[in-house]
Amino acid sequence: MREESKDLFAPILHPDTESPNHAPAKAHETHAPMETHKHARTRQRILASVNKDPDSGCWVWRRQISNTGYGRITLSDGDGTYMESSHRASFTAFVGPIPEAGVIRQACGNRLCVNPDHLELVADRV
């Protein structure tokens, strides 16, 4: 395997700004990072896909439902598209990342609920 030669005195281009020796500005200084834009788009899609039940507070998923009774949503990443449980997508978009082996459950008991206030990280998968 051949090593690529590098000019030690060439300016360092930061991948997010393509300007020499300049790291990108903080999210609050200019605009939100790409990850936030992705989550904002997912939040919009989730909100457009639910009926909000005023009695229970549940955000009831009204799109695709799996054979186990949970909502499903198609998401995309750098590798293409994939299916995700709607409650896991909602937790990620509204609350934050889920640990790799994390389990999210609806505290309200409604499998179609994607209200982030009803979702909780309860344990790791074994």
ZAMARGU-4260 file (C-alpha; in steps of 0.2 Angstrom, whole numbers, plus 5000, padded with zeros to 4 digits):
<rodrens>
0) 5000/5000/5000 | 5007/5017/4995 | 5006/5032/5006 | 5000/5048/4999 | 5013/5062/5000
5) 5007/5078/5009 | 5013/5095/5008 | 5017/5100/5026 | 5015/5118/5022 | 4999/5117/5013
10) 4984/5125/5021 | 4973/5113/5031 | 4955/5114/5023 | 4942/5110/5036 | 4929/5099/5028
15) 4914/5109/5033 | 4920/5126/5028 | 4933/5122/5014 | 4943/5137/5021 | 4961/5136/5027
20) 4964/5133/5045 | 4946/5138/5050 | 4935/5127/5060 | 4916/5129/5057 | 4906/5141/5068
25) 4897/5135/5083 | 4878/5130/5079 | 4872/5145/5088 | 4883/5157/5079 | 4877/5154/5061
30) 4865/5139/5058 | 4861/5123/5065 | 4872/5108/5061 | 4866/5095/5048 | 4861/5083/5061
35) 4849/5096/5068 | 4841/5099/5051 | 4839/5080/5049 | 4830/5079/5065 | 4819/5095/5061
40) 4814/5086/5045 | 4810/5070/5055 | 4800/5080/5068 | 4790/5088/5055 | 4786/5071/5046
45) 4781/5064/5063 | 4770/5078/5068 | 4761/5077/5051 | 4758/5058/5054 | 4749/5058/5070
50) 4732/5062/5078 | 4734/5071/5095 | 4722/5063/5107 | 4717/5077/5119 | 4711/5065/5133
55) 4727/5054/5134 | 4740/5066/5127 | 4745/5052/5115 | 4751/5056/5098 | 4744/5042/5089
60) 4753/5036/5073 | 4742/5035/5058 | 4754/5029/5045 | 4762/5012/5042 | 4760/5000/5056
65) 4770/4984/5058 | 4763/4967/5061 | 4767/4969/5079 | 4757/4984/5081 | 4770/4998/5081
70) 4771/5012/5069 | 4785/5012/5056 | 4793/5026/5047 | 4806/5026/5032 | 4822/5036/5036
75) 4838/5039/5027 | 4856/5041/5031 | 4872/5041/5021 | 4870/5023/5017 | 4852/5024/5010
80) 4835/5022/5017 | 4829/5011/5031 | 4814/5007/5041 | 4813/5012/5060 | 4800/5011/5073
85) 4790/5027/5074 | 4792/5029/5093 | 4811/5026/5092 | 4812/5039/5078 | 4802/5051/5088
90) 4813/5049/5103 | 4829/5052/5093 | 4821/5067/5084 | 4813/5075/5100 | 4824/5069/5114
95) 4841/5063/5108 | 4851/5048/5103 | 4847/5031/5109 | 4861/5020/5115 | 4865/5006/5103
100) 4857/4993/5114 | 4843/5005/5121 | 4825/5000/5122 | 4812/5014/5121 | 4794/5010/5127
105) 4778/5020/5128 | 4774/5024/5146 | 4756/5026/5142 | 4755/5008/5135 | 4749/5013/5118
110) 4760/5005/5104 | 4756/5018/5092 | 4760/5033/5103 | 4775/5043/5098 | 4773/5058/5110
115) 4791/5061/5117 | 4783/5065/5134 | 4777/5047/5134 | 4793/5038/5128 | 4806/5032/5140
120) 4823/5023/5139 | 4820/5009/5151 | 4834/4996/5148 | 4847/4989/5136 | 4843/4974/5125
125) 4852/4958/5131
</rodrens>
